Amino acid sequence: MLYPNQNLLGFVPSLEVLPLFEGGLHPHEPKKTGFRYKAHSSYGSIARGMLTGELAGGILHWEVFISEVLALPGQRALWTMPLFLHACPTEILFRESLFKILYPSQKSSPSKLPNRLIFGVESRNSLTQSQVQAWLSRWTTHSKIQLVFKVLPMDLMLQGIKAEMLDGIIVPAPWGMQAEAMGVGKVDPQFAPGNLAQKVVMVCRRDTFEKPVSTLEDIATDLTAARIRLRTPAVLRKAADEMARHGKPLISAQLLERSAKRHFTCDSPYEITPDTDHVVHELKRLENLSALPPQVAPNEQTARLLLC
């Protein structure tokens, strides 16, 4: 079966994919991947595009791919996963009135948290829900607070915060900074995803991607080197401009630069060309986090199906 967009990959504009546009993997280097890229406003829309044939693949969170694509009937043998990217940095942002309750000034009297908090997340199967729950557990009254999650694309999350329909959002960096720069809410400076950090994968239809393992290893090495080069402001701005050429939503180069200074540390994990053991390890990690659907077994058979 032929698909109209055999070489089109979806991505959400953010810090996590920026190395693709510096690492020689964009459309000006077809000898590397042969793919074109299209910006999307949510990981869920990428998953849906992969299922309908609108996209030949995507760059999305590992647990979203597993739950919203691989776990569905007839999908198991269709996809290959050439790359694991770095763990995804996320930011948590609150509407300003809630931020003042959470972090009162010295002159303010402490206020108790509301009985119900509504958070925007990018997918019903995302680890971001667990990240919010872990954040809430820091507060002594957390057991009395009801958490409600609304699945929204990133641009609508910002509108929801502005309209005070949402109490908070949890988003890939630097979408929280973007909202704060727009005067919409405040980023929690103390938040970190910790052991709930999301992994990012590049996934492609098996019938559109035929690359030898040596080429994939070169791509992983290129991406790791690109991440280091992105610490140079001029290089980062050029990559941000290249990313912006592939559609909306857009993130400014200035915000990406600020985010990179915060998140691109010397100990950032390298991009990985996965083998069977690595994929099994990541499947079992999802199982341990209660994020693996029952239709997917965390074993070598599943891993082999996903490998190139």
N, C-alpha and C positions, 0 to 999 in steps of 0.2 A: 504494500500500500504506500503510495506517495503522498507526502504532506506538502502543503503550499509553502511552508516556511521551514524547509529542511535544515537550514543552517542558522536559525534565529534562536538566540538564548536570551531569557529574561533575567533581569537583575533589579534590585532595589538600590538606588543611589545612596551610598553610605561609605564610611571609612573602610569597611570590610572588603569592598571590591575595588577600591582605588588602585591597588597594585596591578590589576589587570590592564589598566590604561596607561601604566608606565612600563610594564614588563614586556612590551612587544607582543601582546596577545590581542590587541584590538584589530579591527578590520584591515588596517594598513599592513598587517603582517599575516596574510592568509596562509602562508606556508606553515605557520605555527599551529593554528587550530582550524582555520577555514570557517570560523563562526562570525556572525554579525551579532550585535547586542541591542537590546531594546529595554529601556527603563520602564519599571512598573512601580506602582505605589503600595504594593503589599506582596508578601510571600505567598499568600493564599491565591492571588490572581496569577502568579507564576505557575503554581501547581495546577490550577484549572486550565491554563493555557497549554501546559504539557499534556494534560489528559485529552483535550479537544483537538490537538494537532496544530494549534496556533503557534506553539513554540516547539522547537526541537530539543529543548532542554532549558535548564535554568541554574542560577547560582542562588541557593536558598539554604535555609537552616536544615540541618540533618534530620531533626525530629519531624519537621514539617513534611519533608520529602517522604520519610518512612510512613507517616500516618495518612497523608493526604494523597499520596500517589502509590507507593509500593504495596500498601496494605489492601488496595482495591482489587477486585477480581480482574484477571487478565493482564495485570501490569508487571508481574514478577520477572518475566524474561525480556521485557522491552527496553530496560534502562541499564546504562553502564555509568560508573562513577569514577572518572579519571583522577579527580583531585579532591583531597580534603584541604580546605584553607584553614587559616588560623582560628582560634576561639574568638567568638564575636563579642566586642565590647558593647555593652548596653548602658543606657542612661534612663533614670527615672525622674519624671517631672511632675510637679503638682500644681494645681491651680493656686494662685498666690495666697488666697485666704486660708487654704489648708496648710500651705508652707509656713505661714505665720503661727499656726497652732503647733505645728511640729517643731519649729525652731523659733520660739518667742524671743524677742529682744529682752535685754536686762530690765527694761522699764515696763515690760508687759507682764500681766499676770498669766500663769499657765492655764490653758484651756484643755478640756478633755477632747479626745478624738470623736468624730461622729460615730453613730452606731452602724452606719452603712457607708461603704466606700465603693465607688464605681471606677474601674480602671479600663482603659483601652489597651488592647493587645492585638498583634497582627495576625494571629491564627488561634483557633480553638485548641490546636494541638501543640502549641508552642511552650517551650520551657519558661517563657516570660511569666506565665501564670505562677509557676513555682517560685520564680524570682520575687514576685510581688508578695507571695505568702511568706517567704523567708524574710523579706524586709519587714513585714507586719509583725513577725514574731519578736522583733526587738522591743516592741512596746508592751508594757505590762498589762494593758487592757485588751490585747489583741484577741483573746478568746471570745470577747463579747461583740466583736465587730464583724458584720457580714460583708464579705467581698463579692462584688458582682463584676463580671468581665463582659466587655462588649468588643466584638471582633470588627475592626475598622482598618481601612488603609491609612497610611501615615498622614496624608494631607487632611483627611477627615478627623483624625485624632486631634490635630492642632485646632481645628474648628470647634471640636467638642470641648476642649479645655477653655478656649476663648469664650464660648457660650456658657461655661460652667455646667455643662451637661455631664462632664467627666471630672472626677476628683484628681485623677492622675493618669499618666500614660507611661509605658515602658517600651523603649524604642532603640533601634541600633544607633550608635554614635554616627554623626552628631545631630540627630533629629531633636534631641532634648535641647541642645544648645541653640538650634534653629528656632525653636519655639520661644526660648528665653530672649533671643535677640529680637524677636518680633514683639516683645513685651507681653508674651502669653505664658504665664507660669514661671516657676523656678525649678532649676535642676537641683536634686539632692547631692551635695558635694561628697557625702559620706557613703554613697551607694556603690557597691561593686557586686557583680554576679557571683563571684567566688566559684565554688565547685558546680554551680548551675550554669556556668558560661556555655553559650551555644556554639556548636561546631557548624561550620559552613562548608557545603559541598558543591562541586560542579557536577551536574548530572546531565546526560545526553541520551537521546534515543540511540539504541545500539546500532540501528541501521544507518545512522548518519555519522558515526564516529569510528574511524579505523586508524588508530595511531599505535606504533610500536611502543613498548614500555620505555625504551631508551629516550624517545621523544617526550613522553610524559615526564620522565625524570628531569629532562632539560627544562620543561615548562615550570615544574615545581621549583627548580633552582633559580630560574629567571624571576619568579614571583617573590621568592625570599630576598633576592638581591634588590628587586624593585622596592620592597618595603623599607629597606635601609636607605635607598636613594631618596625616598619620599620625605626623609627628615630634612632635606634641603628645600627651603621655601620655593625657590624658582621651579624646581622639578615638580613639587607638589601642585603648584598652580597650573602648570602645563597639563598634568594628568587630570586635574579637576576640570579644566576646560575641555579636554578630550572626552571625559565622561559625560559632560553636559551636552555634547553633540548628539547623544543617543536618546534624547527625549526627556520628558518631565515625569515626575517631579525633580526639581533642581536643588542642589545644596551649594552654597557659595564656597569659593576657594578659600576665603578667609576663615570660615567656620571649619572647613576640613583641616586647615593648617593648625588651628587651635586644638582641634580634636586629636590630630596626629601627635602634637607635642605631649598630650596627656596620655595617649594610649599606645603609641609606638615606642615601647621601651626596649632596652637592649635584650631582655629575656623573652621577647615575643616568640611564640612557637613558630617553627618553620612550616611552610606548606609541605604536604606529604602526598606522594604517590602511594596509595594504600595497598597493602597486601592482605592476604586472608586473615592473618592474626590480628591485624589492626582493625579491620572491619568487624570481626567478631568481638573484639574488645569494646568498640564503640556501640555495637548493638547491646552488649551486656550492660554497658553504662546506662543506656536508655532504660533497660529493664530494671536496673537498680533504682532509677529515678521515677519509676512507675510511668514512663513515657513511651514504652514499646507496646504497640497494639498486639492483641493476641494472635492476629493473622500472620505475624512475622516472627519467625523463630531466630533466636540469637545463636546461630550455629554456622559451621563452615559451608554448608550447602547454600544458605542465603548469601554468605559472603562471596562465594564463587560466582553466583549469578550476577552480582553487582560489579565484579571486576572485569577489566578490559581483556 
